[in-house]
Amino acid sequence: MEKSQLIEELRLILGAEKVLTDEEAVLEAGKDYIGFRIYERTDGKNFAPRAACVVKPANTEEVSKVMKFLNENKIDAVPRTGGSSVTQSIEPVPGGVIIDGSAMNEILKIDEINMTVTVRCGTPLEYLENVLNEKGYSAGHFPQSLPMAHIGGLVATRSIGQFSTLYGGIEDLVVGLEAVLADGEIIRVKNVPRRSCGPDLRHLFIGSEGMLGFITEVTVKIFKYRPEERWLQAYAVKDMQTGLDMIRAIMSDGYKPAVVRLHDTAEVQLLLKLEDAVPPEHALLMFIADGPASVAKATGAAIEEYAAQFGVTGLGEKPVLSWLKTRNDECYHMERRGYHAMGLVVDTCEISAEWSEIGGVYSAVIKRLSEEIEYLAYAGGHASHSYMQGTNIYFTFAFLARNVELVKDDYMRVVGVILEETLKRGGSIAHHHGSGKYRTSWMPREHGTSYPLLYKLKDALDPNHILNKGVLLSEVSLRETSAETCPKAGRFQNAPPDFFRVQVDKE
Ligand SMILES: Cc1cc2nc3c(=O)[nH]c(=O)nc-3n(C[C@H](O)[C@H](O)[C@H](O)COP(=O)(O)OP(=O)(O)OC[C@H]3O[C@@H](n4cnc5c(N)ncnc54)[C@H](O)[C@@H]3O)c2cc1C
């Protein structure tokens, strides 16, 4: 369909004011915050593909009408809400349509009996948290992008917050949801505390990155808000492995501090700027215990005992208070002009692995980056989301961009080291930012023999493959391809059970 006709038809469905065609608005809506794209933009170039237009539906029925039309005409569509993606996940297919849910911004019901809140997908998380706080509640979800992200995107990416050790990730918080499928069908998964009626259908959408449907409404849990009853404390640790061992002991014994963070020396100096508060060459461990005062106090007392046992040095509350104050500042400096003036690309990459492997991932990555990446300026990392079974490492890095043409390849070399070392040790290559479009080629190795299931789900829920092409799946459908027509996709069809393991070993 011609672009002009597409825009005309969408105007007829939604009204002209909900179809944006202005060059700047269209570019802005498909722009995310992955490091090399920020570099391109500050260098005056923007290689990101452009959509034909952006539509801003006001309610579920309008989303449904738009999706039905796009599906019937096989037109590509990318859902977005807050636009804080860092994985190229909202970059459109050229000539496609961005469905922007940010106008669907409404708190529908705060249910104090059942401890839930129901919101439309475009509700900003920070606004929701502020409204809940005024009533004595919290959503318990504190990603660093709190000032930027909206509920739809937070659910679609399987996001996680800084207080996750107590509250969990978004998958632990979503009670029910409403979504629109590619053909316009509206479905709802009702709110219940738990059920045993087949697979959990919420999970078709939690983490689906906009490729299985458009999330229109979400019900999440709420918690009592008691920041004044908190316990907090920081410790200096002689190395990362000692810090990881102490966290493992605390977690596996069943304690649930809300915040558990272990930053390496590089981050203490360059990221947190706490070099005066932490002894040289030491890592920094920070804890916050939340909940009713008695629980927070007991958790704190237990952590003090582990600290004595592991011989770590108490640093008081100050480093934690400093982190609490500055923790979301990054959101206000996203274009990072200071770094780019120096020709630096700055970004992060978060992975997870079991306790037995995570220390190995961390040390191998830091060693390889410093040995192999000749243009590397800095590499560091922290663990910030811990479980009984393991933890994440959020690698932070900066490199000197050679020029704008090479910046993506140079970026992928850095990220490639992190992902390879993680896969070698059986970890996951995306702890909470999602696959987006830049990690898609790694997904077969991430998912192994279960990867074809994702293609089957895609074929069932979005048979014309209009939704967010390129995230999680390469662009071809298993059903439609054979080894002859598309060796890459066809090879999965009759893959022997050890196919994926063999691939990993070979590479
Ligand atoms: C400074 C900074 C800090 C960050 N910190 C964290 C962090 O601590 N924890 C964390 O988890 N993430 C973090 N992120 C990443 C990002 O904020 C999250 O991925 C967030 O969940 C994205 O929400 P959004 O509303 O901005 O989604 P968008 O960027 O608009 O979209 C993200 C993805 O979700 C899909 N999507 C959006 N809305 C819908 C919808 N209604 N229906 C279906 N699919 C949809 C899109 O297609 C895309 O695939 C950070 C990002 C930045 C820039």
The ligand as an SDF file (V2000), in Angstrom:
LIG
                    3D

 53 58  0  0  0  0  0  0  0  0999 V2000
   18.5030    4.9490   31.7170 C   0  0  0  0  0  0  0  0  0  0  0  0
   17.7940    3.6390   31.5690 C   0  0  0  0  0  0  0  0  0  0  0  0
   17.7290    2.7960   32.6430 C   0  0  0  0  0  0  0  0  0  0  0  0
   17.0640    1.5680   32.5390 C   0  0  0  0  0  0  0  0  0  0  0  0
   16.9470    0.7840   33.6500 N   0  0  0  0  0  0  0  0  0  0  0  0
   16.2510   -0.3630   33.5920 C   0  0  0  0  0  0  0  0  0  0  0  0
   16.0700   -1.1570   34.7530 C   0  0  0  0  0  0  0  0  0  0  0  0
   16.5350   -0.8330   35.8470 O   0  0  0  0  0  0  0  0  0  0  0  0
   15.3530   -2.2960   34.6310 N   0  0  0  0  0  0  0  0  0  0  0  0
   14.8180   -2.6860   33.4460 C   0  0  0  0  0  0  0  0  0  0  0  0
   14.1810   -3.7300   33.4080 O   0  0  0  0  0  0  0  0  0  0  0  0
   14.9780   -1.9630   32.3340 N   0  0  0  0  0  0  0  0  0  0  0  0
   15.6610   -0.8080   32.3720 C   0  0  0  0  0  0  0  0  0  0  0  0
   15.8110   -0.0460   31.2330 N   0  0  0  0  0  0  0  0  0  0  0  0
   15.2400   -0.4970   29.9630 C   0  0  0  0  0  0  0  0  0  0  0  0
   13.8070    0.0080   29.7120 C   0  0  0  0  0  0  0  0  0  0  0  0
   13.4950    1.0940   30.5160 O   0  0  0  0  0  0  0  0  0  0  0  0
   12.8330   -1.1130   29.9600 C   0  0  0  0  0  0  0  0  0  0  0  0
   13.0160   -2.0910   28.9810 O   0  0  0  0  0  0  0  0  0  0  0  0
   11.3610   -0.6900   30.0140 C   0  0  0  0  0  0  0  0  0  0  0  0
   10.6400   -1.8130   30.4380 O   0  0  0  0  0  0  0  0  0  0  0  0
   10.8080   -0.2350   28.6960 C   0  0  0  0  0  0  0  0  0  0  0  0
    9.5380    0.3700   28.9200 O   0  0  0  0  0  0  0  0  0  0  0  0
    8.9830    1.4550   27.9000 P   0  0  0  0  0  0  0  0  0  0  0  0
    7.6060    1.8230   28.3110 O   0  0  0  0  0  0  0  0  0  0  0  0
    9.9380    2.5600   27.7640 O   0  0  0  0  0  0  0  0  0  0  0  0
    8.9160    0.5660   26.5770 O   0  0  0  0  0  0  0  0  0  0  0  0
    9.2920    0.9150   25.0830 P   0  0  0  0  0  0  0  0  0  0  0  0
   10.7070    1.3530   24.9870 O   0  0  0  0  0  0  0  0  0  0  0  0
    8.2660    1.7840   24.5000 O   0  0  0  0  0  0  0  0  0  0  0  0
    9.1710   -0.5420   24.4290 O   0  0  0  0  0  0  0  0  0  0  0  0
   10.0090   -1.5950   24.8340 C   0  0  0  0  0  0  0  0  0  0  0  0
    9.5280   -2.9160   24.2240 C   0  0  0  0  0  0  0  0  0  0  0  0
    8.2170   -3.2200   24.6710 O   0  0  0  0  0  0  0  0  0  0  0  0
    7.2880   -3.2930   23.5720 C   0  0  0  0  0  0  0  0  0  0  0  0
    6.0710   -2.6280   23.9950 N   0  0  0  0  0  0  0  0  0  0  0  0
    5.9450   -1.3660   24.4840 C   0  0  0  0  0  0  0  0  0  0  0  0
    4.6590   -1.1280   24.7910 N   0  0  0  0  0  0  0  0  0  0  0  0
    3.9580   -2.2360   24.4760 C   0  0  0  0  0  0  0  0  0  0  0  0
    2.5890   -2.5920   24.5710 C   0  0  0  0  0  0  0  0  0  0  0  0
    1.6770   -1.7560   25.0420 N   0  0  0  0  0  0  0  0  0  0  0  0
    2.2180   -3.8250   24.1550 N   0  0  0  0  0  0  0  0  0  0  0  0
    3.1360   -4.6950   23.6750 C   0  0  0  0  0  0  0  0  0  0  0  0
    4.4390   -4.4100   23.5610 N   0  0  0  0  0  0  0  0  0  0  0  0
    4.8500   -3.1970   23.9730 C   0  0  0  0  0  0  0  0  0  0  0  0
    7.9830   -2.5970   22.4220 C   0  0  0  0  0  0  0  0  0  0  0  0
    7.5550   -3.1020   21.1730 O   0  0  0  0  0  0  0  0  0  0  0  0
    9.4410   -2.9190   22.6960 C   0  0  0  0  0  0  0  0  0  0  0  0
    9.7120   -4.2100   22.2470 O   0  0  0  0  0  0  0  0  0  0  0  0
   16.4900    1.1830   31.3050 C   0  0  0  0  0  0  0  0  0  0  0  0
   16.5620    2.0420   30.2050 C   0  0  0  0  0  0  0  0  0  0  0  0
   17.2000    3.2650   30.3340 C   0  0  0  0  0  0  0  0  0  0  0  0
   17.2380    4.1670   29.1520 C   0  0  0  0  0  0  0  0  0  0  0  0
  1  2  1  0
  2  3  1  0
  2 52  2  0
  3  4  2  0
  4  5  1  0
  4 50  1  0
  5  6  2  0
  6  7  1  0
  6 13  1  0
  7  8  2  0
  7  9  1  0
  9 10  1  0
 10 11  2  0
 10 12  1  0
 12 13  2  0
 13 14  1  0
 14 15  1  0
 14 50  1  0
 15 16  1  0
 16 17  1  0
 16 18  1  0
 18 19  1  0
 18 20  1  0
 20 21  1  0
 20 22  1  0
 22 23  1  0
 23 24  1  0
 24 25  2  0
 24 26  1  0
 24 27  1  0
 27 28  1  0
 28 29  2  0
 28 30  1  0
 28 31  1  0
 31 32  1  0
 32 33  1  0
 33 34  1  0
 33 48  1  0
 34 35  1  0
 35 36  1  0
 35 46  1  0
 36 37  1  0
 36 45  1  0
 37 38  2  0
 38 39  1  0
 39 40  1  0
 39 45  2  0
 40 41  1  0
 40 42  2  0
 42 43  1  0
 43 44  2  0
 44 45  1  0
 46 47  1  0
 46 48  1  0
 48 49  1  0
 50 51  2  0
 51 52  1  0
 52 53  1  0
M  END
$$$$
